[in-house]
Amino acid sequence: LGETGKSLQAIRHEFQRLGLAHILAISGLHVGLVLFFFLFLLKNIGLRGRIRSIVLAVIMLGYMFFTGARPPVERATVMALVYIYFWFFYIRVNPFNVLIFTAFVMILINPAVLFQASFLLSFAAISGIFIMIYLFKSKTNKLLKYFKVALGAWLFVAPLSWFYFKGIALFGLPLNIVFLPLFSFLIACVFSSVIVSFIFVIAAKFFAYAAYPVFYILFKVLNSFSKVSFCFLKLPRISVGGVIVIY
């Protein structure tokens, strides 16, 4: 839910060295999981068509404000709302148009957001994903598509990571490929536990207990990786112009 207390500073530093900082920040991953979860739920309880679209839009806005409306969650929520809007009218939309429109809306509301690292990193990652998918179109297996998504995000975030954090997480790409499904499982378990707790406490405990062994082992493994000296490659300071040239 976007906790940012001092107790998380040590683990946040570890995740930054590993190129997994986006896991701890409310981002498109979390918004996507919330959308998928409630879409599945509403579909199975019988809500269809435009009523389902309206309910999903309300839920997404509620989640955005509940988690502090930070740039990454704003970006993901606005994009989701635009998709839902066109879905409401049964119109297909180009994802690049949605991305540009979302950036325009966010800058219009708060021009200073253009200079925030979270805003730039979020749009860099999603741009990389879209470009990799559309640049290398092919009817391939899902595993290769997943690799393209991870590679696109890592490549496009790397120059900004160099600028803001003075280095690049060398393990970022393989760790994201291997551990992102496990993090998705953990987040899904937590969402399920929270939601079910209002109805059936025993079921909520089941989801929490199911997540704990994965959580414990995963964080032990990542802690070991973060202690490897070369996991984060420190680089000389780079200027804004240098970042633009790389892109």
C-alpha positions in Angstrom: 0.0 0.0 0.0 3.0 2.3 -0.4 4.6 2.2 3.0 7.7 4.5 3.1 8.9 4.4 6.7 12.5 4.3 8.0 12.2 0.6 8.6 12.3 0.0 4.9 15.4 2.1 4.1 17.9 -0.8 4.4 15.9 -3.2 2.2 15.1 -0.4 -0.3 18.9 0.2 -0.6 19.4 -3.6 -1.3 16.7 -3.6 -3.9 18.1 -0.5 -5.6 21.5 -2.3 -5.9 19.7 -5.3 -7.5 17.6 -3.3 -9.9 14.4 -4.3 -8.1 13.4 -1.0 -6.5 10.2 -0.9 -8.6 8.9 -3.9 -6.6 8.8 -1.8 -3.3 7.3 1.3 -5.0 3.6 1.2 -5.9 3.9 0.9 -9.7 2.4 -0.5 -12.8 3.0 -4.0 -11.5 0.7 -3.4 -8.5 -1.9 -1.5 -10.5 -2.0 -4.2 -13.1 -2.5 -6.9 -10.4 -5.3 -4.9 -8.8 -7.0 -4.5 -12.1 -6.6 -8.2 -13.0 -7.8 -9.3 -9.6 -11.0 -7.2 -9.6 -11.6 -8.0 -13.3 -11.5 -11.7 -12.4 -13.7 -11.1 -9.4 -16.3 -9.0 -11.1 -16.4 -11.4 -14.1 -17.1 -14.4 -11.8 -19.9 -12.6 -9.8 -21.7 -11.8 -13.0 -20.9 -8.2 -13.7 -20.6 -7.6 -17.4 -20.1 -4.9 -20.0 -20.3 -1.2 -19.1 -21.3 -1.7 -15.4 -18.1 -3.7 -14.9 -16.1 -0.9 -16.6 -17.5 1.8 -14.3 -16.9 -0.3 -11.2 -13.3 -1.0 -12.3 -12.7 2.7 -12.9 -13.9 3.6 -9.4 -11.7 0.9 -7.9 -8.6 2.1 -9.8 -9.1 5.7 -8.7 -9.7 4.6 -5.1 -6.5 2.6 -5.1 -4.5 5.5 -6.6 -5.6 8.0 -3.9 -5.3 5.4 -1.1 -1.6 4.8 -2.0 -0.7 8.4 -2.1 -1.1 9.1 -5.9 2.7 9.0 -6.6 3.8 9.4 -10.3 4.2 5.6 -11.1 0.8 4.7 -9.8 -0.8 7.8 -11.4 0.7 6.8 -14.8 -0.5 3.3 -14.5 -4.0 4.3 -13.3 -4.5 7.0 -16.0 -3.5 4.5 -18.6 -5.8 1.9 -17.2 -8.7 4.4 -17.1 -8.1 5.4 -20.7 -8.2 1.8 -21.7 -11.3 1.2 -19.7 -12.9 4.3 -21.3 -12.3 3.0 -24.8 -13.3 -0.5 -23.7 -16.6 1.0 -22.5 -17.3 2.1 -26.1 -15.8 -1.0 -27.7 -13.0 0.9 -29.4 -9.4 -0.4 -29.8 -6.6 2.1 -28.9 -2.9 2.4 -29.7 -0.9 2.0 -26.5 1.6 4.7 -27.6 -1.2 7.2 -27.9 -2.3 6.3 -24.4 1.2 6.7 -23.1 1.6 10.2 -24.6 -1.9 11.2 -23.5 -1.1 10.1 -19.9 2.2 12.0 -19.8 0.4 15.1 -21.1 -2.4 14.9 -18.4 0.1 14.4 -15.6 2.3 17.3 -16.7 -0.7 19.5 -17.2 -1.9 18.8 -13.7 1.6 19.2 -12.1 4.4 20.5 -14.4 7.0 19.8 -11.7 6.4 16.1 -12.1 8.5 16.2 -15.3 11.6 16.6 -13.1 10.8 13.8 -10.7 12.9 10.6 -11.0 9.8 8.3 -10.3 7.9 9.9 -13.2 10.8 9.6 -15.7 11.7 6.0 -14.6 8.1 4.9 -14.8 7.7 6.3 -18.4 11.1 5.0 -19.5 10.2 1.5 -18.4 6.8 1.3 -20.0 8.2 3.0 -23.2 10.9 0.3 -23.4 8.3 -2.4 -23.0 6.1 -1.0 -25.7 9.0 -0.4 -28.1 10.4 -3.9 -27.7 7.0 -5.5 -28.2 6.2 -3.5 -31.4 9.7 -3.4 -32.8 10.1 -7.1 -32.7 6.6 -8.3 -33.6 6.4 -12.0 -34.1 4.1 -14.9 -33.1 6.5 -16.4 -30.6 6.0 -18.3 -27.4 5.0 -16.5 -24.2 8.4 -17.1 -22.5 10.2 -15.1 -25.3 7.6 -12.3 -25.0 8.2 -12.1 -21.3 11.9 -11.8 -21.9 11.3 -9.0 -24.4 9.2 -7.1 -21.8 11.9 -7.5 -19.1 14.7 -6.5 -21.5 12.9 -3.4 -22.8 12.2 -2.1 -19.3 15.8 -2.8 -18.2 17.4 -1.2 -21.3 15.3 2.0 -21.1 15.7 2.5 -17.3 19.5 1.9 -17.4 20.5 5.5 -18.6 18.3 7.1 -16.0 19.6 4.8 -13.3 23.1 5.9 -14.3 22.1 9.5 -14.0 20.2 9.3 -10.7 22.0 6.5 -8.9 25.5 6.8 -10.4 25.6 3.3 -11.7 23.7 0.3 -13.2 22.4 -2.8 -11.6 24.1 -5.6 -13.5 21.9 -8.3 -12.0 18.7 -6.3 -12.8 17.7 -8.1 -15.9 18.2 -11.7 -14.8 16.7 -11.1 -11.3 13.6 -9.4 -12.8 13.1 -12.3 -15.2 13.5 -15.0 -12.5 11.9 -13.3 -9.5 9.1 -11.0 -10.9 6.6 -13.9 -11.1 7.3 -14.7 -7.4 6.8 -11.1 -6.4 3.5 -11.1 -8.4 2.5 -14.2 -6.4 3.3 -12.5 -3.1 1.4 -9.3 -4.0 -1.6 -11.3 -5.2 -1.6 -13.3 -1.9 -1.5 -10.1 0.1 -4.3 -8.5 -1.9 -6.4 -11.6 -1.5 -5.7 -11.8 2.2 -6.7 -8.2 2.8 -9.9 -8.4 0.7 -11.0 -11.8 2.0 -10.3 -10.7 5.7 -13.5 -8.6 5.6 -15.6 -11.8 4.9 -13.7 -14.9 6.1 -10.7 -14.5 8.4 -9.6 -18.1 8.2 -9.3 -17.8 4.4 -7.3 -14.6 4.8 -4.9 -16.4 7.1 -4.5 -19.1 4.5 -3.4 -16.6 1.9 -1.0 -15.0 4.3 0.6 -18.3 5.4 0.8 -19.4 1.7 2.9 -16.3 1.0 5.2 -16.4 4.0 7.6 -19.3 3.0 8.1 -17.7 -0.5 8.6 -14.3 1.1 11.2 -15.6 3.5 13.3 -17.6 1.1 13.1 -15.0 -1.6 14.4 -12.2 0.6 17.2 -14.4 1.9 18.3 -15.1 -1.6 18.1 -11.5 -2.7 20.0 -10.4 0.5 22.8 -12.7 -0.6 22.9 -11.3 -4.1 23.0 -7.7 -2.8 26.2 -8.5 -0.9 28.0 -9.4 -4.1 30.5 -6.5 -4.7 29.9 -6.2 -8.5 26.1 -6.5 -8.5 25.9 -2.7 -8.9 28.4 -1.2 -11.4 29.4 2.3 -10.2 30.0 4.7 -13.1 31.3 8.3 -13.5 28.7 11.0 -13.2 26.7 11.6 -16.4 25.1 14.8 -17.6 21.5 15.2 -18.8 22.9 15.7 -22.3 24.7 12.4 -22.0 21.5 10.6 -21.1 19.7 12.2 -24.1 22.5 11.0 -26.4 22.2 7.5 -25.1 18.5 7.4 -25.7 
